[in-house]
Amino acid sequence: MRLITLGLIFLLLLIQYPLWLGKGGWLRVGDFEAQVASAHKKTAELLARNAKLDSEVRDLKDGTGAVEERARYELSMIKQNEIFIQIVAKGQSVPRAPATPSPPAPAAAQ
């Protein structure tokens, strides 16, 4: 009787091995589910980024507001007859304006 019980326990463990550690086992399924969740998260982030870029492209194509905003903030440009005022807090260094290129010197006659 004892030998039969041990044999049945051994067979039960032998059957459980593929369920837990085999090619399609629960541990591997859990790993795949984690990978799928990670891929879904990354896809959602990329879709949000693409939507933002798409709206920016449409705004650049259709309106002048985005172009003007980029020129102001990225290139420090201002309109003609417009006054630029910058307030600097105490202890903060004053930023230098970008240097404008000087006109080329005339070539010497030889």
C-alpha positions as CSV (number, residue, x, y, z in Angstrom):
1,M,0.0,0.0,0.0
2,R,2.8,2.4,0.9
3,L,4.6,1.7,-2.4
4,I,1.4,2.5,-4.4
5,T,1.0,5.8,-2.5
6,L,4.6,6.8,-3.2
7,G,4.2,5.8,-6.9
8,L,1.0,7.9,-7.2
9,I,2.7,10.9,-5.5
10,F,5.6,10.5,-7.9
11,L,3.3,10.4,-10.9
12,L,1.4,13.5,-9.6
13,L,4.7,15.4,-9.3
14,L,5.7,14.2,-12.8
15,I,2.4,15.5,-14.2
16,Q,2.8,18.8,-12.4
17,Y,6.3,19.5,-13.8
18,P,5.1,20.6,-17.3
19,L,2.3,22.6,-15.8
20,W,4.6,24.8,-13.8
21,L,8.0,24.6,-15.5
22,G,7.3,23.3,-19.0
23,K,7.3,25.1,-22.4
24,G,3.7,26.4,-21.9
25,G,3.8,26.4,-18.1
26,W,2.3,29.0,-15.7
27,L,5.7,30.7,-15.0
28,R,6.3,31.3,-18.7
29,V,2.7,32.5,-19.2
30,G,3.2,35.0,-16.4
31,D,6.4,36.2,-18.0
32,F,4.6,36.6,-21.4
33,E,1.8,38.5,-19.7
34,A,4.3,40.9,-18.2
35,Q,5.9,41.4,-21.6
36,V,2.5,42.1,-23.2
37,A,1.6,44.6,-20.5
38,S,4.9,46.4,-21.0
39,A,4.4,46.5,-24.8
40,H,0.8,47.9,-24.3
41,K,2.2,50.6,-22.0
42,K,4.9,51.6,-24.5
43,T,2.4,51.5,-27.4
44,A,0.1,53.9,-25.4
45,E,3.0,56.3,-24.7
46,L,4.0,56.2,-28.4
47,L,0.4,56.8,-29.5
48,A,0.1,59.8,-27.2
49,R,3.5,61.2,-28.5
50,N,2.4,60.6,-32.1
51,A,-0.9,62.4,-31.5
52,K,0.9,65.4,-30.0
53,L,3.3,65.5,-32.9
54,D,0.5,65.2,-35.4
55,S,-1.4,68.2,-33.8
56,E,1.8,70.2,-33.8
57,V,2.4,69.4,-37.5
58,R,-1.2,70.4,-38.4
59,D,-0.8,73.6,-36.4
60,L,2.5,74.4,-38.2
61,K,0.9,73.8,-41.6
62,D,-2.4,75.7,-41.0
63,G,-1.6,78.6,-38.7
64,T,1.2,81.0,-38.0
65,G,0.8,81.0,-34.3
66,A,3.0,77.9,-33.7
67,V,5.7,79.3,-36.1
68,E,5.7,82.6,-34.3
69,E,5.8,80.9,-30.9
70,R,8.8,78.7,-31.9
71,A,10.6,81.8,-33.3
72,R,10.1,83.6,-30.0
73,Y,11.1,80.9,-27.6
74,E,13.7,78.9,-29.5
75,L,15.3,81.6,-31.6
76,S,14.6,84.7,-29.3
77,M,13.1,86.6,-32.2
78,I,10.8,89.6,-31.8
79,K,8.5,91.4,-34.3
80,Q,9.4,94.7,-35.8
81,N,8.5,97.7,-33.5
82,E,8.2,95.3,-30.6
83,I,9.9,95.9,-27.2
84,F,11.4,93.0,-25.4
85,I,11.5,93.3,-21.6
86,Q,13.2,90.6,-19.4
87,I,13.0,90.7,-15.6
88,V,15.9,89.2,-13.8
89,A,15.6,88.1,-10.2
90,K,18.2,89.0,-7.6
91,G,21.2,86.8,-7.7
92,Q,20.5,85.6,-11.2
93,S,23.0,86.4,-13.9
94,V,21.9,88.4,-16.8
95,P,21.8,86.3,-20.0
96,R,23.7,87.6,-22.9
97,A,21.9,88.3,-26.2
98,P,23.1,86.2,-29.1
99,A,25.8,88.0,-31.1
100,T,24.7,89.3,-34.5
101,P,27.2,88.5,-37.3
102,S,29.1,91.6,-38.5
103,P,29.0,92.4,-42.2
104,P,31.9,91.0,-44.2
105,A,34.8,93.3,-44.8
106,P,35.3,94.6,-48.4
107,A,37.9,92.8,-50.3
108,A,41.1,94.8,-50.8
109,A,41.9,95.7,-54.4
110,Q,45.1,94.2,-55.8
